Amino acid sequence: MKDSSSNFHAYVVRASSENEKQATGAIETCSLPDLPSGDVTIQVEWSSLNYKDALASQGHPGVVSQLPHVPGIDCAGQVVESNDDRYQPGDDVLVTGYGMGSEAWGGYAGYVRVPGDWPVPLPDGITARQAMVYGTAGFTAAQSVDALLRHGVEPGDGPVLVTGATGGVGILAVAILAKLGFEVTAMSGKADWHDRLRSLGATDIIDRDALAGDAKRPLQKSLWAGAVDTVGGETLAALVRSTKYRGCVTCCGLVAGADLPLTVYPFILRGVTLAGIDSAKCPREPRLEVWKNLAGPWSVELPEDLITEIDLDGLADRIDTILAGQVAGRTLVKPTSKLPL
């Protein structure tokens, strides 16, 4: 454990000096007094890169409440200071969601300080690195699986479709569903990923355009017992229209659009459930239960070639890559830099 007075690196996003409506990120040297107020101070071992982090790195007004800002919506590490009796120095913890990385200082820093309700004890059997292989993406995937189960979707009911299957949520949803015995269909436009998706447990793979159908029809052929949708827009609408009687579709993303062109017919004629997945504000008790499942019966190990490790020095390039839609798998972020402190 480092001396709590040590300086550390952070990836700080500030408004551009030339245009206040634009923002740029850079590695800066910080110290503990720079941290916001909070109950628990954590030395960060690992964070991860998600699409929301990439938007935060651009100062996106729908993600970041104010500048300057440190992105990183999740992290895992060790408690160094605590004013909360639930945590003691030396405790291994993780944080996902709430306002971290958007409303508050995020995980792209050597240290974070957060309210006492935010950390979760690192479950037995997983390391800080493994926790961030899951990260917010795995937590979202597991919540989606939980929603399907709670709405009565079971293995044997028919195929479950996962959209955006090469993204962080997608690959982990495929792997968890396959481990639980579901027949998983993965949707992806990346042909070079088909073998990898099958190795994760997908039994069938379809292209992005396979769901297009006739958008004017209120109902389409019943195909899916359930679905985990990560993209939204027309894709989500087509999914709902083609889900079987009493099926469930979960929704956690909007990269394909925020509008949902639907009629009520899938809901009142087939009894389809559309379940929204909100990872950021998930209450503490179900949050603890999800992490217990991820460390236990739902535990999956991704092949190392699906995991990319970077430090803060490689963050800017990786952000550009994910914004261009060219990142697949999981990206772990070590909050260190070769720059001098």
Secondary structure, 3 states (H helix, E strand, C coil): CCCCCCCEEEEEEEECCCCCCCEEEEEEEECHHHCCCCCEEEEEEEEEECHHHHHHHCCCCCCCCCCCECCCCEEEEEEEEECCCCCCCCCEEEEECCCECCCECCCCECEEEECCCCCEECCCCCCHHHHHHHHHHHHHHHHHHHHHHHCCCCCCCCCEEECCCCCHHHHHHHHHHHHCCCCEEEECCCHHHHHHHHHHCCCEEECHHHHCCCCCCCCCCCCEEEEEECCCHHHHHHHHHCEEEEEEEEECCCCCCCCCCCCCHHHHHCCCEEEECCCCCCCHHHHHHHHHHHHCCCCCCCCHHHEEEEEHHHHHHHHHHHHCCCCCCEEEEECCCCCCC
